[in-house]
């Protein structure tokens, strides 16, 4: 059984992961749509920038976030001046770090789902008099929705496992930014913390496994649906 402190870590991890995915969803979908359907100068550069967090060390990503959101940084100064808030050492900062790290995986899954939609179906809908918004709402979105959901679940799995960018950006504050990976790391540094490590690791593996299975199931459902059409 988990202790009260460990339940708090699990609760915070779910909060951070869920918030990160929901905040990243519109951005990820917009970027996926641009990369899948639009042709414009700099498209390859945008594609590379979107996937950059996958290849640079997470510590570097966290450091860049710290520069941007620190009280003297461009975004941090704006938040402080206009709203009187800061995301440093707060769970919202952990959610931002998780969202940035999850974004490339979400964009990739969504982009593949959008690219797989048969453009002839969209053309047929337009021929029948549907406007672009109706075509998107009734044809493109339903056909790509399972892939979008798969990207969302995959992003959640990545979010709850985020460590490097989070600890660099917002540090590890118990009850505020200490998510599962950070709590496991802290327990490893604590004499006699092996039992806590086992419990938290089991929860982390279970959550990630469920998320990955759900993502794979949604991806296969999407593939079968397109095959039938």
Buried (B, 14 or more C-beta within 10 A) or exposed (E): EBEEEBEBBBEBBBBBBBBBBBBBBEBBBEBBBBBBEEEEEEEEEBBEEBBBBBEEEBBBBBBBBBBBBBEEBEBBBEBBEEEEEBBBBBBBBBBBBBBBBBBBBBBBBBBBBBBBBEEEBBEEBBEEEBEEEEBBEEBBBEBBBBBBBBBBBBBBBBBBBBBBBBBBBBBBBEEBBBBBBBBBBBBEEEEEBEEBBEBBBEBBEEBBEEBEEBBEBBBEBBBEBBEEE
